[in-house]
Amino acid sequence: MSTQNFTVVGMTCGHCASSVTEEVTEIAGVSNVDVDLASGNVTVTSSEPISDDAVRAAVEEAGYSLA
């Protein structure tokens, strides 16, 4: 099990957090995504480490960016 933290810029509401969660959850191996809207922190739990590029692509697909 691997846990990684990322900071997402531009989320302002619950819908934003849901969009990011939905896109990141679609990455192969991801088992849980926890978004802290206030800080922009996104914690990704997966079976093995996920590349920053994969998370960046998913976050950008949701309309946001990594810090």
Protein Blocks (a to p, Z undefined) as FASTA:
>chain_A
ZZdddddehiabfklmmmmmmmmmmpghiabdcddfknopacdddfbdcdfklmmmmmmm
nopacZZ
